[in-house]
Amino acid sequence: MRVMALAVAAILLAGCGSREPGNQSAASAPEKPAPKPALTLSRLDCGHADFKDMNSFFSDRPGVYPPGPGKVTDSCYLIRDGDQLMIWDTGLPLATLKEPLQQNGMTAALTSSLVDQLAKGGIKPADIDVVGISHMHGDHTGQAAQFPQARLLIGRADYEQSAGKDDPFGPWRGDESKVTLVTSDRTDVFGDGKVIALDLPGHTPGHLALLVNLASGPVLLTGDLYHSTIAREKRALPGFNTSKSETLASMDKFEALAKQTGAKVIIQHEPADIGKLPAFPKAAD
């Protein structure tokens, strides 16, 4: 019996030893992964333009704008979704840093490049994962080529029509694996439902807007569906839009979505809308 008792004691002691040093303790449980950064949205300054006559440039009918000169902003945006970074629109070309662009009663200029602004927040061009372009006009594509490693997101028709001389998307031609061509009403940029490209043609054939579903509430970036608050209120559009009927239909879709979601609408060319989002490196979440 004594031998048996000693054997049992040895087994019990061995079992206790297997728990050393805390192999099954709470302290050794796997650590939970750190949460990814929240979805955030910041404004970047991509230039501005002054016009001698706002109405003649931005409306296809008289009396929409007050007579005389006016100014528009050229805004771009940085979106962070987890560890992914996206630039929405890339503003005026770098040449306008040195010499303002003057044509058709307009003077457009840039005061700081996207690359320089991002550097102040510790972001390099190679860190950008997606460059989203609302449409093919030069005040939205001007600095796209500074981010050649990123995936390009753009409406199919605009991508196809911008090929050729002075192509702003040269770095992506020939490697369409890095291009997402939007053809459907809604394209989920990151696959998580947080950032949605909206197909809203009319200003150009492949014009897009963007829905950003922040935790604080959704935000709609208009692209050039509207150029001003006045244009939104009066459903005014420039005579150079590719299709009036498509533009008006896109306005209807946009307004229905804005009402459905209660989204904050930001008109990218409207100076009064600059304050609706913090300037980078600050961000809304």
N, C-alpha and C positions, 0 to 999 in steps of 0.2 A: 504494500500500500504506500509506503514511504517513497519507493522508486516511482510509482505512478504519480504521486503528488508533485514530485520534483519535475517530472516530464511535463505535466500540465503547466506548472509555473514557468518553465522555460519557453513553452509555446506562447503564453500570454505576454511574457517579456519581449519575445521576438516581435509579436504583433504591435506592441507599444513602440518598439524601435522603428517599425516601418513608417510611423507617422513623423519621425524626426527628419529634418527640422521644419515642421509645419507643412508637409507636402499636401495635406488635405485641408489646411487652414483657409479661412476666408481671405487672409492676406495674400495667399498665392493664387487666388482666382484670377483668370485673365482680365486685364484691364479693358474697359469699354473704349472703343475707338472715339477719338475726339470728334465732336460734331463739325460738319463742314460749315464754312462761312455762309451766312444768310444771303439770299438773293438781294443784290443792291443795284442802284442805278444812280449815275452821276452825269452831270452836264459838262461838256467840253466846248470851248470857244473855237469855232471853225471859221470865223470871219464875220463880215458884215457888208452891207451894200446900201448905198444912197441912190435915190431915184429922183429925177427932176419932176416927174409926173407919175404918181402911183397909179392913177386910174387907167392911163393909157397903156401901162405895162401889165397890170394885174387884173384888168376887167375887160370883158368883151361887150360891155354895155356902159353907157355914160352914167355919171352921177353916183357910182357906188362908193368911191373914195372921195374925201374932201379934196378940192382942187389944190394943186401944188405938190411940193416935194414930200418925200417920206423915206423911212429907213426900215430895213429888215435885218434880222440877225441870221447867222448861219450856224446852227447848233449841231453838234455831234454828241454821242452818248457812249458811256462805258457801262457795261452790264457785267456783273460778276454773279455766276451761278455755281455755287460750290467752288471747285477749283478751275472752272472754265471762265475765260474772259472773252467778251465780245465788244467790238466797236460797231456802233450803228451810225452809218454815214461818215464820210471822211472830209467833207468841207471843201473849201477853195484850194486850188493848187498852190504849191510852195512858191511859185514865181510871184504870187501876189504879196508875199512878204516884202519883196524888194521894190516892186513897182505895181501900184494899183491897176486893176483892169478897168478900162473905160470903153464902153460901147453902148449905143442906143439909149443915151441918157442915163446910164448907170455907171457908178464908180464902186468897185468891189475891192476889198483889201483884207489881208490877214495879219494879225499881230503876233501870233505864236503858233508854231507847228504842233500837230498832234503828238509827235515823238517827244518834243521838248516838254509839253504839258504832262504826258504820262511819266516821264523821267522824274518829275518832282514827287511822284508817288511811288517811285521805285519800280516802275513797270517798263520793260524793254519791248521793242517791236516783236521779238521772238516769243514773248509771253502771250501774245494775242492769239486766241484759238479760232475765232470767227470774225470776219468782216462782213457785216450786213449792209447792203446798199438799198436805199428806198427806191432809187431810180437812176437813170443813166446820165442826168445832167451834170455838168462840170462842177457846180458848187456843192455836189454831194459825193463826187468820185475823185476829187482833186488830189487826195493823199492816199488813196487805196494802195498804190504800188509800194508804199512804205512798209506794208505788212504781207510780203509775198508768201510767207510760210503758213499763213492762216487759211482756213477754209472760207471760200467766198460764197455768200448767200445773196441771190439776186433773182428777180423775175426773169423767166426764160426769154421773153420777147426783148427785154432791154439788153440782156447779155448778147443775144444774137445780133441786134441792130447796132451795137456799139463796136463791133469788130471792124478792123481796118485802120485807117490813118488816125493817129492820136488816140489809140485804144487805151482807155484807163485800166483795162483788165489784162494787159499783156502778160504779166507774170503767171496768169492762170491758163492761158491758151495752150493747148497741147497736153494739159494734165487735168482733164475734167474730173478726175477722181477727187480733186480738191475743190470742186464746185457743186453747190446745191442750187439747182434751178427750180424756183418756185412756180408751180403751175396750178396748185389746188387752192381752195379758199383759205385754208389755214395750214401752216407748216410749223410743226413743233421743233424748234431749233435744237434743243438739247435732249428731247425725248422724255421730259419730265412734266410737261404741261405748264411750265413757268414762263417761257418766252415763246410767243407765237407770232410768226410772220403772216400778215394778212394780204391776200391778193386783191388789190383795189385799183384796177386799171382805169385809164382815162387821161390823167396828166401825161403819162407815157404809156405805151402798150403793156409794160410789165411792172407798173408802179406798185409798191408795197407800203404798208404801214406796219407798226409793231405794237403788240400787246405785251406788257411786262407785269406779271402778277405778283407784285410785292406783298409782303405780309401786312403792310399798313394799308393796302388797297391797290387795285390795278391801275396802271398808267397806260394811256394810249398815245403813241408818238405818231404824228400825222404824215410824216414825209411831206410831200407837197400837195396832198389832197386839198389842203387849205394853205393860203399864204399869210393869213391874218385873221384876227377875230371878226373883222368886218366881213371877210369872205365867207366865214362860217355862218354868220348871222344872215347874210343876204344870198347865200348859195352862189357866190360870184366865182368866176373862173377866168383865167387868162385866155386870150384868143389863140395862144400857141399850144394849148392842150391838144393831144392827138385825137381825142374824141369827147365831145360835149356830153353825149348821151351816156357813155360809159362813166364819165366823171360824176354825173348826177346820180347814176345808179350806185356808184361806189360811196358817195356821200350818204345815201340812204342806208346802205349796209353798215357804214361806220357809225352813224348816229343810232341805229338800232342796237348795235353792240355796246356803245357808250351808255345807253339807257339801261340795257340789260345788266351790265356789270357794275354800273355806277362809277366807271373809271374816271380818273383825272385826265383830261385831254390837254396835251401839250402841242401847240402849233409851233413847229420847229423854226419858222421864220418870224414869229411874233415877238417883238422886244418885250412886251408885257408878260410873256410866259417864261422869261429867263428865271425869275425868282421862284418858280414852282418846283424846281429841283436844285439841290445843292451843287455847287461847282466842285469838280474834282480837285483834291483827293477826298473831300467829304462826299457822303453818299446817303441816299434815301434807302430804307429797307422795309 
